[in-house]
């Protein structure tokens, strides 16, 4: 990690930058994949599985016997852990259900709002070296609570043509209606346009590599919604003299091991805290199975000593991190200073891994500074909220004249007439 001591504020803009991914004409490549999926359907997906995943498939649809086999072979302790996490995630997201009242804005004018589920949603779950079955919980549980009719899951197969057992077990546990052996940009295309086997969905959720991220960005042009702009994972830690360097280092590395393009940032008001934490990082990284990945991420990461803890929060708000960890005994005293963050971890024992897996909050969060204007996935992400209004005779009489005046001022006479014909009708009855 690069270290900066009391940098000048004019240099903050540079320090706030994320690693830039090489685009390599991604857009044209992905649009070409989309065209092949639209033209050839399932066969294109089978061809791409062989090309990109080195996997020969007869069918992309996961069969019931494959799910049953996965359930039998999965370690019972892991099953219990998944169930505990599911329970906590359900509790947290059920608490987000809103019962909105009907409001009378004026005598005779009633307004209300109702949450309706998005009917068909698609979940993209990365596989490979880090099969993110935890993300199935984060997306599948609120989708089920919301009442989504169809929950389609796509995930890349291994070179043996199979899906990781933990992914299959968790998918059936949360109630996914179809599980597909499809990865990459082609999976996003399949869920956007539909194939013989993959249903066309209304909204796509889930993280992925730069190809998946770009594909999600592009499908919005074709009328498909996505959860949020996504990018490489990131964490920012604010540590003071009460922090525990061993804990801080472990938290930094837990994000660094996600990918070479991940970024971790350490802030403190004391140089010795920075130094002690970095020493721990160097100790711990050597023991990680994903050491090479973490080391590459650390090359793009920063440790910054600022003048005060208050200044650390200013920097953090400007960075708008996906994950913000407050490694300090007095963390709760600073919560009002947080303006932008995806998810916050309060105190020395609140490790980021808790939110990633089992505390109950959602780990699908805005990255790359989008925490300034996006929220993480929640129950609302799987709903559309429809407004209703009901005017009775008194309502149209009370409200109508104001509508007529406003419509005429905007020169929208048909709008005015929609009111006038009703008012005239009531004069004659």
C-alpha positions as CSV (number, residue, x, y, z in Angstrom):
1,X,0.0,0.0,0.0
2,X,1.2,3.5,-0.8
3,X,1.5,5.7,2.3
4,X,0.7,9.4,2.4
5,X,1.3,11.7,5.4
6,X,-0.9,14.8,5.8
7,X,-1.4,15.3,2.1
8,X,-2.4,18.7,0.9
9,X,-6.2,19.1,0.2
10,X,-5.4,20.0,-3.4
11,X,-4.1,16.4,-3.7
12,X,-7.2,14.8,-2.4
13,X,-8.8,14.5,-5.8
14,X,-6.0,12.3,-7.0
15,X,-6.1,10.2,-3.8
16,X,-9.8,9.6,-4.3
17,X,-9.3,7.9,-7.7
18,X,-10.1,4.2,-8.1
19,X,-8.1,1.9,-10.3
20,X,-9.1,2.2,-13.9
21,X,-10.0,-0.9,-15.8
22,X,-8.8,-1.3,-19.4
23,X,-11.9,-1.3,-21.6
24,X,-10.3,-3.1,-24.6
25,X,-13.3,-2.3,-26.8
26,X,-15.6,-4.0,-24.3
27,X,-18.7,-2.5,-25.7
28,X,-18.4,-3.8,-29.2
29,X,-17.3,-7.3,-27.9
30,X,-20.3,-7.5,-25.6
31,X,-22.8,-6.2,-28.2
32,X,-21.5,-9.0,-30.5
33,X,-22.2,-11.6,-27.8
34,X,-25.7,-10.1,-27.4
35,X,-26.3,-10.5,-31.1
36,X,-25.3,-14.2,-31.1
37,X,-27.5,-14.9,-28.1
38,X,-30.5,-13.2,-29.8
39,X,-29.8,-15.1,-33.0
40,X,-28.9,-18.6,-31.7
41,X,-30.4,-18.8,-28.2
42,X,-29.5,-21.8,-26.1
43,X,-26.9,-23.0,-28.7
44,X,-25.0,-19.7,-28.4
45,X,-24.9,-20.2,-24.6
46,X,-23.6,-23.7,-25.0
47,X,-21.0,-22.5,-27.5
48,X,-19.9,-19.7,-25.1
49,X,-19.6,-22.2,-22.2
50,X,-17.1,-24.2,-24.2
51,X,-15.2,-21.1,-25.4
52,X,-15.0,-19.2,-22.1
53,X,-15.5,-21.8,-19.4
54,X,-14.0,-24.8,-21.1
55,X,-17.2,-26.6,-20.3
56,X,-19.1,-28.9,-22.7
57,X,-22.8,-28.9,-22.0
58,X,-25.7,-30.8,-23.3
59,X,-28.2,-28.5,-21.5
60,X,-27.9,-25.2,-19.7
61,X,-30.8,-25.9,-17.3
62,X,-29.9,-27.5,-14.0
63,X,-32.0,-30.6,-13.4
64,X,-33.6,-31.6,-10.1
65,X,-31.3,-34.6,-9.6
66,X,-28.3,-32.2,-9.7
67,X,-29.8,-30.1,-6.9
68,X,-30.6,-33.2,-4.9
69,X,-27.0,-34.5,-5.3
70,X,-25.6,-31.1,-4.2
71,X,-27.8,-31.1,-1.1
72,X,-26.6,-34.6,-0.1
73,X,-22.9,-33.9,-0.6
74,X,-22.7,-30.5,1.1
75,X,-21.2,-30.4,4.5
76,X,-23.8,-30.3,7.3
77,X,-22.0,-27.5,9.1
78,X,-22.0,-25.4,6.0
79,X,-25.8,-26.0,5.6
80,X,-26.4,-24.8,9.2
81,X,-24.3,-21.7,8.6
82,X,-26.2,-20.9,5.4
83,X,-29.5,-21.4,7.2
84,X,-28.4,-19.1,10.1
85,X,-27.4,-16.4,7.6
86,X,-30.7,-16.9,5.7
87,X,-32.7,-16.4,8.9
88,X,-30.9,-13.2,9.8
89,X,-31.2,-11.8,6.2
90,X,-35.0,-12.6,6.3
91,X,-35.5,-10.8,9.6
92,X,-33.7,-7.7,8.4
93,X,-35.4,-7.5,5.1
94,X,-38.9,-8.4,6.4
95,X,-38.6,-5.4,8.7
96,X,-38.4,-3.2,5.5
97,X,-42.0,-4.0,4.6
98,X,-43.9,-0.7,4.7
99,X,-47.7,-0.4,5.4
100,X,-48.6,2.9,4.0
101,X,-51.8,4.7,4.9
102,X,-54.3,6.3,2.7
103,X,-54.0,10.1,2.9
104,X,-56.8,12.6,2.3
105,X,-54.8,15.5,0.7
106,X,-58.0,17.5,0.4
107,X,-61.7,16.8,1.2
108,X,-62.8,14.2,-1.3
109,X,-59.2,13.5,-2.6
110,X,-57.6,10.3,-1.4
111,X,-54.1,9.2,-2.3
112,X,-52.1,6.0,-1.4
113,X,-49.2,3.9,-2.5
114,X,-48.8,0.2,-2.9
115,X,-45.7,-2.0,-3.4
116,X,-46.0,-4.5,-6.2
117,X,-43.3,-7.1,-6.9
118,X,-41.2,-7.0,-10.0
119,X,-42.6,-10.2,-11.7
120,X,-39.4,-11.6,-13.2
121,X,-36.0,-11.0,-11.8
122,X,-32.6,-12.4,-12.8
123,X,-29.8,-13.1,-10.4
124,X,-26.2,-13.3,-11.7
125,X,-23.9,-15.3,-9.3
126,X,-20.1,-15.4,-10.1
127,X,-18.5,-18.9,-10.0
128,X,-14.9,-19.9,-10.6
129,X,-12.4,-19.6,-7.8
130,X,-14.8,-17.7,-5.5
131,X,-18.4,-19.2,-6.0
132,X,-20.4,-16.5,-4.2
133,X,-23.3,-18.5,-2.8
134,X,-23.7,-15.8,-0.1
135,X,-24.9,-13.5,-2.9
136,X,-27.8,-15.8,-3.6
137,X,-29.0,-15.2,0.0
138,X,-28.6,-11.5,-0.4
139,X,-30.7,-11.4,-3.6
140,X,-33.0,-14.4,-3.4
141,X,-34.3,-13.8,0.1
142,X,-35.6,-10.3,-0.5
143,X,-36.9,-11.4,-4.0
144,X,-39.0,-14.1,-2.3
145,X,-40.2,-11.7,0.4
146,X,-41.2,-9.2,-2.2
147,X,-43.3,-11.9,-4.0
148,X,-41.4,-12.0,-7.3
149,X,-43.1,-14.7,-9.4
150,X,-40.0,-15.9,-11.3
151,X,-36.4,-15.9,-9.9
152,X,-33.9,-16.9,-12.5
153,X,-30.4,-17.6,-11.5
154,X,-27.4,-17.8,-13.9
155,X,-23.9,-18.9,-12.9
156,X,-21.0,-20.2,-14.9
157,X,-20.3,-24.0,-14.9
158,X,-17.0,-25.5,-14.0
159,X,-14.9,-27.3,-16.7
160,X,-16.7,-30.5,-15.6
161,X,-20.0,-29.0,-16.6
162,X,-21.2,-28.8,-13.0
163,X,-22.2,-26.0,-10.7
164,X,-20.7,-25.6,-7.2
165,X,-22.8,-27.6,-4.7
166,X,-23.1,-24.7,-2.3
167,X,-24.6,-22.5,-5.1
168,X,-27.2,-25.2,-6.0
169,X,-28.1,-25.8,-2.4
170,X,-28.6,-22.2,-1.6
171,X,-30.5,-21.5,-4.8
172,X,-33.1,-24.1,-4.0
173,X,-33.2,-23.0,-0.4
174,X,-34.2,-19.4,-1.3
175,X,-36.7,-20.6,-3.9
176,X,-35.1,-19.8,-7.3
177,X,-37.4,-21.0,-10.0
178,X,-34.8,-21.8,-12.6
179,X,-31.0,-22.3,-12.4
180,X,-28.9,-21.9,-15.5
181,X,-25.4,-23.0,-16.3
182,X,-24.6,-19.7,-18.0
183,X,-21.8,-17.2,-17.1
184,X,-20.4,-13.9,-18.3
185,X,-21.9,-11.3,-20.5
186,X,-23.8,-14.0,-22.3
187,X,-25.8,-14.7,-19.2
188,X,-26.8,-11.0,-18.9
189,X,-27.8,-11.1,-22.6
190,X,-29.8,-14.3,-22.1
191,X,-31.8,-12.9,-19.2
192,X,-32.3,-9.6,-21.1
193,X,-33.6,-11.1,-24.4
194,X,-34.7,-14.6,-23.4
195,X,-33.8,-17.9,-25.1
196,X,-35.6,-21.2,-25.5
197,X,-34.7,-22.0,-21.9
198,X,-33.8,-18.8,-20.2
199,X,-36.8,-16.5,-19.4
200,X,-36.6,-12.8,-20.3
201,X,-36.5,-10.9,-17.0
202,X,-37.5,-7.4,-16.0
203,X,-34.5,-6.6,-13.8
204,X,-31.0,-8.1,-13.3
205,X,-29.1,-8.2,-10.0
206,X,-25.7,-9.3,-9.0
207,X,-22.0,-8.6,-9.2
208,X,-19.5,-9.8,-11.8
209,X,-16.2,-9.1,-13.6
210,X,-15.7,-6.2,-16.0
211,X,-17.5,-8.0,-18.8
212,X,-20.6,-8.7,-16.7
213,X,-20.5,-5.1,-15.3
214,X,-20.3,-3.6,-18.8
215,X,-23.1,-6.0,-20.0
216,X,-25.4,-4.9,-17.3
217,X,-24.7,-1.3,-18.2
218,X,-25.5,-1.9,-21.9
219,X,-28.8,-3.9,-21.4
220,X,-30.4,-0.8,-19.9
221,X,-30.5,0.5,-23.5
222,X,-32.8,-2.5,-24.3
223,X,-35.3,-1.7,-21.5
224,X,-34.0,-4.0,-18.8
225,X,-33.4,-2.6,-15.4
226,X,-30.4,-3.4,-13.2
227,X,-29.8,-3.2,-9.4
228,X,-27.1,-0.5,-9.5
229,X,-23.8,0.5,-11.2
230,X,-21.2,-2.0,-10.0
231,X,-17.4,-2.3,-10.0
232,X,-14.5,-3.7,-8.1
233,X,-15.0,-4.3,-4.4
234,X,-13.6,-1.7,-1.9
235,X,-13.3,-0.9,1.8
236,X,-12.2,2.2,3.7
237,X,-11.1,1.9,7.3
238,X,-10.9,4.8,9.8
239,X,-8.7,3.8,12.7
240,X,-7.6,5.7,15.8
241,X,-5.4,4.8,18.7
242,X,-8.0,2.4,20.1
243,X,-8.0,0.3,17.0
244,X,-6.5,-3.2,17.0
245,X,-3.9,-3.4,14.1
246,X,-4.5,-7.2,13.7
247,X,-8.2,-6.6,13.1
248,X,-7.6,-3.7,10.7
249,X,-5.2,-5.7,8.6
250,X,-7.6,-8.6,8.4
251,X,-10.4,-6.3,7.3
252,X,-8.2,-4.7,4.6
253,X,-7.1,-8.0,3.3
254,X,-10.7,-9.5,3.3
255,X,-11.5,-7.0,0.5
256,X,-8.1,-7.1,-1.2
257,X,-8.5,-10.9,-1.9
258,X,-11.7,-10.3,-3.9
259,X,-9.7,-9.3,-7.0
260,X,-6.6,-7.5,-8.3
261,X,-8.7,-4.5,-9.2
262,X,-10.2,-4.2,-5.7
263,X,-9.1,-1.2,-3.6
264,X,-8.6,-0.8,0.2
265,X,-8.0,2.5,2.0
266,X,-6.8,3.1,5.5
267,X,-7.2,6.5,7.2
268,X,-6.0,7.6,10.6
269,X,-5.0,10.7,12.4
270,X,-1.8,9.1,13.7
271,X,1.2,7.9,11.8
272,X,2.0,5.1,14.2
273,X,-1.4,3.6,13.8
274,X,-0.9,3.6,10.1
275,X,2.5,2.0,10.5
276,X,1.3,-0.7,12.9
277,X,-1.6,-1.7,10.7
278,X,0.6,-1.9,7.6
279,X,3.1,-4.2,9.5
280,X,0.2,-6.5,10.3
281,X,-0.9,-6.4,6.6
282,X,2.5,-7.6,5.5
283,X,2.4,-10.4,8.1
284,X,-1.0,-11.7,7.3
285,X,-0.9,-11.5,3.5
286,X,1.8,-14.0,3.2
287,X,-0.4,-16.7,4.7
288,X,-3.4,-16.2,2.4
289,X,-4.2,-18.8,-0.3
290,X,-5.2,-15.8,-2.6
291,X,-1.9,-14.0,-1.7
292,X,-1.1,-13.0,-5.3
293,X,-4.5,-11.5,-5.9
294,X,-4.4,-9.6,-2.6
295,X,-0.9,-8.3,-3.3
296,X,-2.0,-6.9,-6.7
297,X,-4.9,-5.1,-5.0
298,X,-2.6,-3.6,-2.4
299,X,-0.6,-2.1,-5.2
300,X,-3.6,0.1,-6.0
301,X,-4.4,0.8,-2.4
302,X,-3.6,3.7,0.0
303,X,-2.8,4.4,3.7
304,X,-3.3,8.0,4.5
305,X,-2.5,9.9,7.8
306,X,-4.7,13.0,8.1
307,X,-4.8,15.8,10.6
308,X,-7.8,14.6,12.6
309,X,-10.5,12.0,12.8
310,X,-13.0,14.6,11.6
311,X,-10.8,15.1,8.5
312,X,-10.8,11.3,8.0
313,X,-14.6,11.5,7.8
314,X,-14.4,14.3,5.3
315,X,-12.2,12.2,3.1
316,X,-14.4,9.2,3.5
317,X,-17.5,11.1,2.5
318,X,-15.7,12.4,-0.6
319,X,-14.6,8.8,-1.4
320,X,-18.1,7.3,-0.7
321,X,-16.9,3.8,0.0
322,X,-18.8,0.6,-0.6
323,X,-17.8,-0.6,2.9
324,X,-16.8,1.8,5.7
325,X,-15.3,0.3,8.9
326,X,-14.9,2.5,12.0
327,X,-12.1,0.8,13.9
328,X,-12.4,2.7,17.2
329,X,-13.9,2.4,20.6
330,X,-15.9,5.6,20.3
331,X,-17.2,4.9,16.8
332,X,-20.9,5.6,17.7
333,X,-20.0,9.2,18.5
334,X,-19.1,9.8,14.8
335,X,-22.1,8.3,13.1
336,X,-23.7,11.6,12.4
337,X,-20.6,12.6,10.4
338,X,-21.2,9.9,7.8
339,X,-22.8,11.3,4.6
340,X,-22.0,8.7,2.0
341,X,-21.2,5.0,2.4
342,X,-22.7,1.7,1.2
343,X,-22.6,-0.1,4.5
344,X,-21.0,0.9,7.8
345,X,-19.4,-1.4,10.4
346,X,-19.3,0.2,13.8
347,X,-16.5,-0.6,16.3
348,X,-13.6,-2.9,16.5
349,X,-15.6,-6.1,16.5
350,X,-17.8,-5.3,13.5
351,X,-15.8,-7.0,10.8
352,X,-16.9,-6.4,7.2
353,X,-17.2,-10.2,6.7
354,X,-20.3,-10.1,9.1
355,X,-22.1,-8.0,6.5
356,X,-20.9,-10.1,3.7
357,X,-22.3,-13.3,5.1
358,X,-24.6,-13.4,8.1
359,X,-25.4,-10.2,10.1
360,X,-28.6,-9.7,8.0
361,X,-27.8,-6.5,6.0
362,X,-27.4,-6.8,2.3
363,X,-23.9,-7.1,0.8
364,X,-24.9,-6.0,-2.7
365,X,-23.7,-2.4,-2.5
366,X,-22.8,0.6,-4.7
367,X,-19.1,0.9,-5.5
368,X,-16.8,3.4,-7.3
369,X,-18.3,6.4,-5.5
370,X,-21.9,5.6,-6.3
371,X,-22.7,5.5,-2.6
372,X,-23.1,9.2,-3.0
373,X,-26.4,8.6,-4.9
374,X,-27.3,4.9,-4.7
375,X,-28.4,2.6,-1.9
376,X,-27.5,-1.0,-1.5
377,X,-30.0,-3.7,-2.5
378,X,-33.0,-3.9,-0.2
379,X,-36.6,-5.2,-0.3
380,X,-37.5,-2.1,-2.3
381,X,-35.1,-3.1,-5.1
382,X,-37.5,-6.0,-5.9
383,X,-40.6,-3.9,-5.9
384,X,-42.2,-1.1,-7.9
385,X,-44.3,1.3,-5.9
386,X,-47.6,2.3,-7.6
387,X,-49.5,5.4,-6.6
388,X,-53.3,5.6,-6.5
389,X,-55.7,8.4,-6.2
390,X,-59.5,8.5,-5.9
391,X,-61.6,11.7,-6.3
392,X,-65.3,11.7,-5.4
393,X,-67.8,14.4,-6.3
394,X,-66.6,16.7,-3.6
395,X,-63.0,16.1,-4.5
396,X,-63.3,17.1,-8.2
397,X,-65.3,20.1,-7.2
398,X,-62.7,21.2,-4.7
399,X,-59.6,20.4,-6.8
400,X,-61.0,20.9,-10.3
401,X,-60.8,24.8,-10.6
402,X,-57.1,24.8,-9.6
403,X,-56.4,22.1,-12.2
404,X,-58.2,24.0,-14.9
405,X,-56.2,27.2,-14.2
406,X,-52.9,25.3,-14.2
407,X,-53.7,23.3,-17.3
408,X,-54.7,26.5,-19.2
409,X,-51.5,28.3,-18.1
410,X,-49.5,25.4,-19.7
411,X,-51.7,25.6,-22.8
412,X,-52.8,22.0,-22.4
413,X,-56.5,22.4,-23.1
414,X,-57.4,18.7,-23.3
415,X,-56.1,18.4,-19.7
416,X,-58.4,21.3,-18.7
417,X,-61.3,19.7,-20.5
418,X,-60.9,16.4,-18.6
419,X,-61.8,18.4,-15.5
420,X,-64.4,20.8,-17.1
421,X,-66.6,18.0,-18.5
422,X,-66.9,16.5,-15.0
423,X,-67.6,19.8,-13.3
424,X,-70.3,20.6,-16.0
425,X,-71.8,17.1,-15.6
426,X,-72.1,17.6,-11.8
427,X,-73.9,21.0,-12.4
428,X,-76.6,19.2,-14.3
429,X,-77.3,16.3,-12.0
